[in-house]
Amino acid sequence: MIGAVLSLLWSLVAWVFTPVPLIVLAATFGVVYYLATKEYDFWPSLGVPGPRAKFPWGNEFGLPFVSSFVDFEDWIYDKHGGKKFCGYMELHKPALYVGDLDLIRAICIKDFEFFTDRRELVASEVFTEMLFVLNGKEWKRTRAVMSPTFSSSKMKNMHQLCLDNAENLSKYIQGEMKKKGEIDVKDSFGRFTMDNIASCAFGVNCNSFVDPDSEFAKNAAKLFEPPGGYGAFRFMFVLLLGISHPLVRRLPDPQDYINKFFQNAVNRTITHRETSGTSRKDYLQLLLETKDKDGNRVLSDSSIVNQAVLFFIVGYDTTATLLVFAAYCLATEPECQKAVHDEIDSVLEQHGGQLTYEAVMEMTYLDRVISETLRLYPPAIRMERQSSKDYTLPGTDITIPAGTIIQMPILKVHRDPDHYPDPMRFDPDRFLPEEKEKRHPCAYLPFGAGPRNCIAMRFALFETKVALIALLRRHRLEPTARTPPPPMPLFKKSFLLTPEGGTTFLKAVARE
Ligand code: HEM
């Protein structure tokens, strides 16, 4: 606060004593400094512990995305009280970091009515109706409409689409082994999840195994490029001013043409299905078929387009990442892989060699392997909520005002020895029912928690299993000279957990 007052005084002095360009410069600095630092007393005044706030980044560490997301988590959780809770500054905005499992449960589940929201996030006018970014009543209404489309019975209908794409994956990997003697795991699984989301959410046959340069694949890849050039400048503005600021709204969006590509792709399919009366067993169709009691469609065309693109943005890389780490864990833990092979062989034999929906669901050891992979390598490092009303943290006299951003760690909770002894060891038996019962319900958060958790958790797990079974029933995964020993070293500047170097390489050897 003293710093802010001094900077305003400095602007005043500069205004009186210096020539015009310098005056403008000094005054601008004074105003920026004042705006950036005026909340620095926020957490100390509430009695919340945390790291010192410092100009310009807000806290001593710097901005996680320019420094390291992963190291930031260690820094705040281990050194500044984040394991329980602490306050820090995201640039000029106060954020509360909560690692205590009871508090996480209070925020995400018990007192959810205070925390139905996330911060406003959308960078493009085109996608303001996405479930992920909706808040308040609009979120509640849309989530209620969409939830039934993710039920087990509806998902069962998508089994064949997943299976076709998984068979293509297995063939592609065979081909890669013949050509190169190893597989780029991220590239292969990325093609699978791309095709699977394209067919399940957009009704499009993308076939990126054959044509990685299709219009669809090219535009999809661009969605995931980090902002550069003008995009980076716009991104900084979004962070500084918050998305609803009129200035941000007026800046042209460099990704607009990509968004429009997907908008057009979904619109074309909707028009085709409605005019020709054809349909397919996919999410697009399920969303089109959600009708109210009078038989009118509940979601507008624009909302359906928004949800389809959202599925792509949040479903493509997360699932590919899970597959990458699962394949890596199996290749580096041969005993676990042997147990998975045995289970696949015996369950498929009971189902006449057919990879049916029921056969997938019967593979309980594989399920534990995937759970343990998600524990040790959760694709999303943390989750977020924003308070919509003033809230007193249970067991304290600290009241946080409406609008406070809450960050909750996923990676750090999963690797905390107090929750998982010897946490870096890969051990699927941690997920035996009797072991799960011993743990706090919020000690496992790969899909978030409470009513705002991942709506597609079952689908994500299902497609992951289908892909792994299709691959492993004919292959054994082995490390190559390029595969690092466990635990996998991480690329630290990504919010999505990523192996160092972006991928890893494995061998897929044909089983006898
Ligand atoms: C392994 C794969 C996946 C992981 C690890 C994952 C993880 C997550 C996490 C951590 C959240 C935030 C939850 C919270 O704040 O409590 C989330 C939200 C969401 N996910 Fe997933 N996800 C995955 C796959 C998918 C897929 C395939 C889709 C769509 C087809 C999807 C759709 C969504 C949506 C729509 C939300 C927002 C829900 C809402 O705000 O109501 N996710 N996911």
Residues whose N, C-alpha, C, O or C-beta is under 5 A from the ligand:
A	BS01	HEM	L131 F132 F311 V314 G315 T318 T319 L322 P379 A380 M383 E384 L445 P446 F447 G448 A449 R452 N453 C454 I455 A456 A460
